[in-house]
Amino acid sequence: MANTELDLLREQLEVCDGKILSALLERNVLVEQIIRCKEKNNINILQPDQEKMQIDFLTTKTENDRNQKEILSVFSSIIKNSKRIEARELFDCNIFLIGFMGTGKTTVSNFFGDLFAMKSFEMDQVIAEREGMSISDIFATHGEQYFRDLETGLLVEAQGMKNTVISCGGGTPMRQSNVDEMRKSGKIVLLTATPETIYDRVKDSHARPVIENNKNVPFISELMEKRRPKYEAAADIIIYTDNKTPLEICEEIVQKLKA
Ligand code: S3P
């Protein structure tokens, strides 16, 4: 008797799962349609406020349910999956952010990663963690070449990664083999800014040995000019970051990658 009851309950559960599955399939199609609708009508792709509204709606709807936490956690996964679907519709590759020190690579890569539920990492941070010392100490102890070889090794590793945003070191694209590695698995996005903006962003930091003893606009400007041909040759797209929010920069990246 008890078994019959259990079997019945399990059958009902299966029906329930079927409904959830149908709803998910329908939802995924809608997510794709929304992207296409935004593209067709030239509407901004990125609308983080919309996500906030969705979460508020679900939170209110479940506020008296004792399983609210569990339900919201399921929706958090659903929303993450939607972001992955959106990313796949728009670009399906790794994204490498390159550019001079202080152009916002780290901030933008974290922001972009969140928007599309992509993994993200900063090359300098991974290198410093693995070596157990800061970038400045690596330069001082082993020299710049040693550091540059670590950068190249890390980019070779990145070939095994998917859907990852990688914030490169400012000097990474100076080696053609590094650019070749990036090209194999992703798109290269160059962030840039005026020397004045860059000076303003880096002036209080001591983490950049290349400019540590020359933190001034003329030096920054000269080094940027020296590097510019290689940055521009490497870039699939170029984004000027002065006076723009991370959201505006990410929207521009998406629009340019699509184009
Ligand atoms: C460097 C930039 C730094 C870091 C190292 C060398 C460069 O990265 O990789 O200090 O040569 O421009 P950020 O651009 O992230 O500061």
Residues whose N, C-alpha, C, O or C-beta is under 5 A from the ligand:
A	BS01	S3P	G99 F100 M101 G102 D124 I135 C168 G169 G170 G171 A207 R208 P209 V210
